[in-house]
């Protein structure tokens, strides 16, 4: 059974832990690093796993070290990981979920040749519906990339991309849930303005989004084709879409994703 250390017990770390335990990927050989005592106690009680505040202690002797911390906490974690003892009997690899931080920053602090896999996931991991993109660093091998993929599949779907595309992935799916929630928020508010109760409006909007996503996922048609199928000439949908286009919604999304990508690049620099 794979021995895994998760450094960071925040929401993403917790989602990964829950997915791993539910899938049976790491039942006993799982340790979590969490420095906040209340959070550490919560994780230990909820999942029945070992929790420590020592990065080096958790990482030694593991097959997979998962870094699930905020970008500004990476350097502190890496200073500790630089002290880990290489286990020649294990094909160790580090998997980082820190947004915007390139594999080169990890490789520079780790023992020479230590393999790193970079990941960008999103918060739907919390319900097992995450979208993760992975990119291998200079020293990561095929079987190590496969291990990372198997672990992430416990909380959703996975695609492999070149690391040069990771900032774009961050802009699309990493930040994507926030765009979705903003659209839902706006539609609920508009529905209330049309006279619906907030509870009914929320049910209508959320189920419409769920159903539309499922239809798109299962259909052989693209989004533009499905939208056209709903848009009858001179009908209600055509009137609504015309207003959205007039308001520049399409161009606003384009600008938003470009802004998110730029910020991802900025976060990846040591000075960020």
Order of alpha helices (4+ residues) and beta strands (2+ residues): beta-alpha-beta-alpha-beta-alpha-beta-alpha-beta-alpha-beta-beta-alpha-beta-alpha-alpha-alpha-alpha-alpha-alpha
